[in-house]
């Protein structure tokens, strides 16, 4: 049965003012509107056992990106991969190169990691490397994880996938930073850290076909599995990588240039109609994704209507409820605004 927005909506309540012990943080005091679809986890105003912390800043720049990372990097050690969607050629809404470079330079023994795609400019390693140059990802090595093959990670507790093929070079990394341009997605409704992991870590030769649940990519796109089953595949694929890295993973979502389309659309991506929001960071996947959705839904209808329509028409909110079913994060989170004292 199709899931509707009305079936998910419920109140989050208003945030009360609460200062943290650190001079760099306080809880956001803006209220989350009654229309926020809290289906994956619930926002709370008081810290306690089992409450996840999601750090936030409205400032989208290199300094604040690095600052937020410092709050969630306790598990990042050894050789570090930074999973970034590097985009199709000349994509107009990619994360700024200077921001990504600043983060990479702040993380010892790190480099960007990517995988080849099912089609487009990055279908082959050769084409992918040319696209990386065109888009400016030249300040550090970019490891195309499936350049030399793939390995399978188990999907524990999933209802569709038993395993998913990821780039073989993933095994060379001790930790993973999931750096994501949060925006819409033509098939997933929205593309956050979940999508970045689910499709972005899956190998282009096999894994992406597993996630899309299709054996023949020549079929018309509308015939591909979609809506709830696809959202569940996304979550299961992301879970495989999360389970592999365990505590040695963190998530950063940058909410800027929020087109309804993914960066995989390249120059075809729709012009954003929603204002920039900020940057969020967390050690847990479900809370950061829910917090981003809550921030989208708290906007006035005339600002968020295009992205909300994309999310709901694709049943994208199922990503959140399924993550909760699979235990991929705390059922409660605090949204903490990082500020200069």
N, C-alpha and C positions, 0 to 999 in steps of 0.2 A: 504494500500500500504506500502511496506517495506521502512523504512527510511535508507538512506545511509549516509556514512560519508561525501561524497561530498556535500550532501544537507545541512550539518550543518556547514562546515568549513568556517571560515572567520577570518580576521586579528584582533588581539587585539592591535597592535601597540607596541612600545617600552616604557618601564617605564623610566620616568625621575627621577632624584635624588630629593627627597623631605624629609626634616627633620621635624619630629613632635616636638611639644613643650616639650614633656617629653624626658628626656635624655636616655630613654631606647628603643626608637623606631625610625626607619627610613624606608622609603619605599624601597622595594627590587629594585635594579637597573638593574637586569637582564631583558632582553626583553622576552616576550612570543612569541614563534615562530608563523609564519603565519598559521601553521597547527592546532593551538589550536581551538577546537570546541566550540566557545562561543555561546551556545544556551540557557542557562538558565539565565545568567546575564553577564555583561560586566565589565572587569577590567578597572579602571580609575586611574589617577595619582593625582587627586586633590580632596580633601575632600569637601563635600557640603551636602545639605539637601538630605536625602534619600540614601546616599552612605554608604553601610555597611563596617565595619572594620573586616578584617580577619587577625589575628596575626599569625606570622610564625617564626619558628626557625629551622635551619638545625641541631641543636644539639638535639639528641634523648637521653635524660637522665632525671633523676628524678628532678633535679633542674630546668631545662628548662620547664618541664611539669608543675610544680607548678607555675613557673613564668607566663607562658601563661594563666593558669587558673585565675591568679590574675587580668588579663585584662578583663575577661568576666564574673566575678562572682557577679556582682552587684545585680542580681535578685535571687541569691541562698541564701535561708534562711530556718529557721525551720528544720524539719526533711528532710534529703537529701538522695535521692537514687542515686547511681552511676551505671548507666547501662553499664555493661561490657559484651562482649561476652566471657564467660569463657572457651569455647572450649571443644571439645571432648578429651578423655583421651590421654595424652602424645602428644598433638598437638605440632609440632616442631616450629611453628612460632607465638605462642601466645605473647601478650604483656608481657614484663618482670614483674614478681611478685613485685620486689622491686620498680619499677616505679609506679605501681598502688597503692602499699602500701603507698608510699610517698604522693601521691595525697590524698588518703583517710584520712591519718593522718593530712593533712592540712585543711580538711573540717570538722568543728565541727558537731556533731550529724549526721554522715553519715555512710552508709554501702553499700556494693555492692547489686545490685538487678539483678535477672535473671528470666527466665521462663523455664518450661519444653518444650521438643521438640516433633516433630512428630515421631521421631525414633532415633536410635542410643543409645549412653551411657546415655543420659539424658532424656529419654522418661518418666521415672517415677521419683518421688521426691527422692525415696531411691537411685536409680541409679545415679541421678544427684548429690546428696550429696557425694557419693563415688567418683565421677569424680572430684568434687571440691577439695576433699582432695588430690587426685592423682596429680592434676595440681597445687597444692600449694596455693589455695585460702582459707587460714586458718587464716590470720592475723586479720580478722574482720568478723562479721556475714555476711552471704550471704542470703538475703531474696529471696526465690523462690516465686515469686509473685502470681503464680496460685496454690500454694500448697493447699489452702483452697477454691479454686473456682475462678470464673471469674465474671467480670462485663462488660457491653457494653458501649463503648464510641461512640458518634455520629460522623459520617463523614459528615462534612458540605461542600456542593458544589461538592461532588464526583459524578462521572458518573457510578461507578460500585458498591461500597459499601455504604450502608446507615448507618452501624455501624460495629464496630469491637470489638471482645471480648478480653479483656486484663486481666492480673492477678488481682484478687480482691484486693490484698495488695497494689496495686498502689495507692489506695485511702488513704493510711496511710502516704503518702509523700507530703510535701509542695513544694519541688523543685526536679529537676532532672538534673544531669550532664550526658551527653551522651558521654562516653569515648569509642572511637572506634578504632580498628585496621583496617585502610583503606587498602584494597587489592582487588583482583578479587572475583568473585562469579560465580559458575557454572550456575546458572539460571538468576541472575540479572546483569551479566556483571561485575559490580563492587559492592563492599560492603562497604559503608561508614556509616555515621550517619543515613541516611535514612533507610538503611537495618537494622541497629542495632535497630532502633525504630520499624520499620514496622513488622519485624518478631520477633525481640527480646523481645518486650513488649507484643505481642499477646500470648494468652494462648495456651498451647500445646494441650489442649483437643478440642478447638473449633476455637480460633482465627487464628492459623496458617493455618488451612484448609480454612478459609474464605479468607485469603490473597493469598493463592495459588489457590483459586477458584477450589477446587477439593473436592468431597465428598468421594472418594475412593482412599486412599493412596496406595492401592495394584496395581493400574494401573502403567504400565511402565512409567518411568520418562519422556520420550519423548512425551508422550500423555498428560502431564500436560500443562495447559495454559502457554504460554511463550511470550517472546518478548514484544511488546508495551502494550498489556493488562496487563501483569504481572507487568511491570514497573509502570503502573498507579495504580494498586492495592497496590504496595509498598508505593507509595507516599500518597495515601488516608489513609492507615493504619497509617503511620507516622504522618500525619496531625492530626488525632484524638488525639494522645498523645500530640502533640505540642499545640493543642488548649486547652487541659485540663490543662496544666501547664502554658500556657500564657507566661508572662515575666519571669517566674521562671524556666527557662531552659537554658542551654548552651551546646555547642557542641565542642568536641575536637577530631580531627582525627590524629592518629599517623601513618605516612607513612613509615613503616619499614617492611622488610621481605614481600615484595609485591608479594606473590604467586598469580597465576591466580585463585586459589581456596580459599574458605572461611575456617575459623578455624573450621567450622562444618565438614570439610573433615578429620580432625584429622591427623593421620599418613599417610593418602593417599594424602595429599595436595602436589601439584606439587612444586618442588624446585623453589624458586624465581629466575627470570632472570633479574630483573630490580633493579637498585641501590636504597638504602634507600634515602628518600627525606628529612624528617623532621617532625615537629609537627605543626599543625594548630589549631586555636581556634577562635570561633565566637559566637555571640548571635543569629545568623540567620542561618537557615538550608541551604537554596539554595546557598548563597554565599560561604560557606565553602566547599560544595560539588563541586561547579563549580571550585573553586580555586584548589582543589586537582586534578581534571581532567585536568585543564590547566597545572599544574606542571608535570603531566604524559606526556602530549602531547608535551611539550617543549623539552623533551629529544630526543637525536638522535634515529633514527629508529631502529638501531641495539640493543638499550637498551630497548625501550618501546614496541617493536613489538608484543610480546606475550600478554602483558596486553591489549594493544590497540585492538588486534584481539579478545580477550575475550569480551571486552566491546562492540565492534561494532557488533560482530556476534550474541550477545544476545539483541541488540538494547538498551543497558544500558543507552545511552545518553537521552533516553526518560524520565528518572527520572528527569532530569534537566528541560527540556522544560515543563513538566507537573507541576512541582513545581511552575514554573513562572506563568503558567495559573491559578493556585490555589492561587497565592499571598503568597507564603511561603518564602518570603525573598525579599530583595531589588534587583532591576534589575541591580544595579551597586555595585561594591565592590573595596576597596583598599586592597592590600596585604602589610602588614606592618611587616618588619623584626625586631624582638626584639633583641637587642644586648646590651652588656655591654658598657657603655660610657668610 
